[in-house]
Amino acid sequence: MRIITGQFKGRRFDIPRTFKARPTTDFAKENIFNVLNGYIDFDGITALDLFAGTGSISLELISRGCKEVVSIEKDRDHAHFIVECMKKINVENNILIRGDVFRFLKSCRQKFGFIFADPPYALPELDTLPDLIFEYDLLTADGVFVFEHGKHNDFSAHTHFKEHRSYGSVNFSIFR
């Protein structure tokens, strides 16, 4: 796993083979961030990384200048890996919460300029995530929500849907 651009561009992190998480591919990550450059300036914003997994997106957001990144990850080993990656690049503006994403969303009182969610594609509640983000009013007025999902999900009828991007088997829906 590598950081695509920004302050820590090119830094690589070896993901343990025992991990269940599938990090967003470098190809897909680079392309979706190129699209997002037309939507948002990451410099100085607060971001939320749901289902953080390996921390790939959190690391990318830190590298791109986010003032704070909140990462939510349930798995103990994955959470530990994210903490270790942040230590390797001397980052202190990452807040890692080890816990359930849905419980976090329900109790969160903070707004974010950018939210990224990459849940397991087989997650039964997957289709509810866009509704929850807007129901709980978690985005700032000009905030962007990016949802990574499988090819069988279609969110184009959602009120806040802006566009869909596909890179190989990786699909992103962008909401605002």
C-alpha positions as CSV (number, residue, x, y, z in Angstrom):
1,M,0.0,0.0,0.0
2,R,1.4,3.4,-0.9
3,I,0.5,7.1,-0.5
4,I,-0.3,8.6,-3.9
5,T,0.5,12.3,-3.4
6,G,1.0,15.0,-0.9
7,Q,3.5,15.5,1.9
8,F,4.1,11.7,2.3
9,K,3.9,10.8,-1.4
10,G,5.5,7.5,-2.3
11,R,5.6,6.1,1.3
12,R,4.8,2.4,1.3
13,F,3.4,0.2,4.1
14,D,3.4,-3.5,4.0
15,I,0.0,-5.0,4.9
16,P,0.2,-8.2,6.9
17,R,-1.0,-11.2,4.9
18,T,-3.4,-12.2,7.7
19,F,-5.5,-9.1,7.1
20,K,-9.1,-9.6,5.9
21,A,-9.4,-6.0,4.6
22,R,-9.0,-5.3,0.9
23,P,-7.4,-1.9,0.6
24,T,-8.6,0.4,-2.2
25,T,-6.2,-0.3,-5.1
26,D,-3.7,2.4,-5.9
27,F,-5.2,2.8,-9.4
28,A,-8.7,3.3,-8.1
29,K,-7.5,5.6,-5.2
30,E,-5.4,7.8,-7.6
31,N,-8.3,8.1,-10.0
32,I,-11.0,8.9,-7.4
33,F,-8.8,11.5,-5.8
34,N,-8.2,13.1,-9.2
35,V,-12.0,13.4,-9.6
36,L,-12.3,14.8,-6.1
37,N,-9.9,17.6,-6.8
38,G,-12.8,19.1,-8.8
39,Y,-15.1,18.9,-5.7
40,I,-13.0,19.7,-2.7
41,D,-9.7,21.2,-1.4
42,F,-8.4,18.8,1.3
43,D,-6.1,21.3,2.8
44,G,-7.2,22.2,6.3
45,I,-10.5,20.2,6.5
46,T,-11.6,17.6,8.9
47,A,-12.3,14.2,7.4
48,L,-13.9,10.9,8.4
49,D,-12.8,7.5,7.2
50,L,-15.4,4.9,7.9
51,F,-14.4,1.2,7.9
52,A,-10.8,2.4,7.7
53,G,-9.4,-1.1,7.2
54,T,-5.7,-0.7,6.5
55,G,-5.8,3.1,6.9
56,S,-4.9,3.7,3.2
57,I,-7.5,6.4,2.8
58,S,-6.7,8.0,6.2
59,L,-3.0,8.2,5.3
60,E,-3.8,9.7,1.9
61,L,-6.0,12.3,3.5
62,I,-3.3,13.2,6.1
63,S,-0.8,13.5,3.2
64,R,-3.1,15.8,1.3
65,G,-3.3,18.3,4.1
66,C,-6.4,17.5,6.2
67,K,-6.0,19.1,9.6
68,E,-7.7,16.1,11.3
69,V,-8.8,12.7,10.2
70,V,-11.1,10.5,12.3
71,S,-10.7,6.8,11.4
72,I,-13.3,4.3,12.5
73,E,-12.2,0.6,12.5
74,K,-13.7,-2.3,14.4
75,D,-11.0,-4.9,14.0
76,R,-8.3,-4.7,16.7
77,D,-5.4,-5.8,14.5
78,H,-6.4,-3.4,11.7
79,A,-6.7,-0.5,14.2
80,H,-3.3,-1.3,15.6
81,F,-1.8,-1.4,12.1
82,I,-3.3,2.1,11.4
83,V,-1.8,3.5,14.6
84,E,1.6,2.0,13.7
85,C,1.5,3.5,10.1
86,M,0.7,7.0,11.6
87,K,3.6,6.6,14.0
88,K,6.0,5.8,11.1
89,I,5.2,9.2,9.5
90,N,5.0,11.1,12.8
91,V,1.4,12.0,12.4
92,E,-0.6,13.2,15.4
93,N,-3.7,14.6,13.8
94,N,-5.3,11.2,13.2
95,I,-8.0,10.1,15.7
96,L,-8.6,6.4,15.6
97,I,-11.8,5.1,17.1
98,R,-11.9,1.3,17.5
99,G,-15.6,0.4,17.3
100,D,-18.7,-0.1,15.2
101,V,-19.3,2.4,12.4
102,F,-23.1,2.5,12.9
103,R,-22.9,3.2,16.6
104,F,-20.4,5.9,15.9
105,L,-22.6,7.6,13.3
106,K,-25.6,7.5,15.7
107,S,-23.7,9.3,18.4
108,C,-21.4,11.6,16.4
109,R,-22.0,15.3,16.8
110,Q,-19.2,16.5,14.6
111,K,-19.4,17.7,11.0
112,F,-16.8,16.8,8.3
113,G,-15.7,18.4,5.1
114,F,-15.1,14.9,3.6
115,I,-16.4,11.5,4.5
116,F,-15.1,8.3,2.9
117,A,-16.8,4.9,3.5
118,D,-15.4,1.5,2.3
119,P,-17.5,-1.1,4.0
120,P,-17.3,-4.8,3.3
121,Y,-19.3,-5.2,0.1
122,A,-21.5,-8.0,1.7
123,L,-22.4,-5.8,4.6
124,P,-26.2,-6.2,5.1
125,E,-26.7,-2.5,6.1
126,L,-24.5,-1.2,3.2
127,D,-27.4,0.4,1.3
128,T,-28.4,2.5,4.4
129,L,-25.1,4.3,4.7
130,P,-25.8,7.3,2.4
131,D,-29.1,7.9,4.2
132,L,-27.5,7.8,7.6
133,I,-24.7,10.3,6.6
134,F,-27.4,12.8,5.7
135,E,-29.9,11.9,8.4
136,Y,-27.3,12.5,11.1
137,D,-26.2,15.7,9.3
138,L,-22.5,14.8,9.3
139,L,-21.3,16.8,6.3
140,T,-20.4,20.5,6.3
141,A,-22.4,22.6,3.8
142,D,-19.8,22.1,1.1
143,G,-18.8,18.6,2.2
144,V,-18.4,15.6,0.0
145,F,-19.2,11.9,0.8
146,V,-17.6,9.2,-1.2
147,F,-18.9,5.7,-0.9
148,E,-16.9,2.7,-2.2
149,H,-19.2,-0.3,-3.1
150,G,-19.7,-3.3,-5.3
151,K,-20.9,-3.2,-8.9
152,H,-24.4,-4.3,-7.9
153,N,-25.2,-1.2,-5.9
154,D,-26.9,1.8,-7.5
155,F,-27.3,5.0,-5.6
156,S,-28.2,7.2,-8.6
157,A,-31.7,7.8,-7.3
158,H,-30.5,9.2,-3.9
159,T,-31.3,12.9,-3.4
160,H,-27.7,13.8,-2.7
161,F,-26.1,11.6,-5.4
162,K,-23.8,13.5,-7.7
163,E,-21.9,10.9,-9.8
164,H,-20.7,7.4,-10.1
165,R,-17.2,6.3,-11.0
166,S,-15.9,2.8,-11.7
167,Y,-12.3,1.7,-11.9
168,G,-12.1,-2.0,-12.6
169,S,-14.1,-3.8,-10.0
170,V,-14.0,-0.8,-7.7
171,N,-17.1,1.5,-7.7
172,F,-17.5,4.9,-6.1
173,S,-20.6,7.0,-5.6
174,I,-20.1,10.6,-4.8
175,F,-22.7,12.5,-2.7
176,R,-23.0,16.2,-1.7
